[in-house]
């Protein structure tokens, strides 16, 4: 039985992290199961999207929708374009626009703020009024991936550029206890930070969504739209080429077998050691930026409770891997429940 709450106003902060954001669903479920219901929610990027749906009372719908996503259905939602960003975001945002049905932020079931960044000045912006869809669309505009959004004469992009885990926004909304979910804690090095772990399964042996986008860009082809089409097959990599000391390959007729080559023979770099692809470079750069900014902001603006799901095995476009992400979000909260209960004064 819960005792009287120590805090009057609990704020939930949902950080950015693209497809990793489905972990927020599991985190919210675990909090509710423990009898902890936030009074307000603030989010950045995918955290703003999940937070808006949660504040609208539609978490059941969101979980059902994301767990039904497949590789093909995610590709269908990507509208390739070449102005302002690779993806327009129109199709995916329309799914949520239909659900919000023109609702204003003031009409949501709890106070809500979406964090975005002004492209010209770099200033952080808290969107707390106006249309829900417009606020979310601005907050998820990852630079180079999704096109910026014009809002009141200012171009806005992803809030992760300025505040990936917006604790300050929740404080500004008068939260006296902040529970924050940081999705990017271990994505660069995979270190063990403790807590429960749910292993994310490896990617299936199919061409990645990033590869499909890059191939469409290079060949100027439309993205495949057939939901029943099989994933493109991956070509079998050629066997490694053995090189001489001077870096040049042996003639075909002199190619030694791998078992026979001596230490004087160098093997050509494996595919993983080659120059990173365009989207891979962008994604990794975004990850580095968000980790560094998050650590800096949280050092100066700490949350009362910090939840850090371990999602290093999940890429920013892995939206079709919702189930393991949700499970890890739940596990991360459950591992922190003793600290959460102690902080909130709950038995």
Secondary structure, 3 states (H helix, E strand, C coil): CCCCCCCCCEEEEECCCHHHHHHHHHHHHHHHHCCCCCCEEEEECHHHHHHHHHHCCCHHHHHHHHHCCCHHHHHHCCCECCCCEEECCHHHHHHHHHHHCCCEHHHCCCEEEEEEEECCCCCEEEECCCEHHHHHHHHCCCCEEECCEEECCEEEEEHHHCCCCCHHHHHHCCCCEEEEECCCCCCCCCCCCCCCCCCCCCCCCCCCHHHHHHHHHHHCCCCCCCCCCCCCCCCCCCCCCEECCCCCECCHHHCCCCCCCCCCCEECCCHHHCCCCHHHHHHHHHHHHHHHHHHHHHHHCCCCEEECCCCCCCCCCCCCCHHHHHHHHHHHHHHHHHHHHHHHCCC
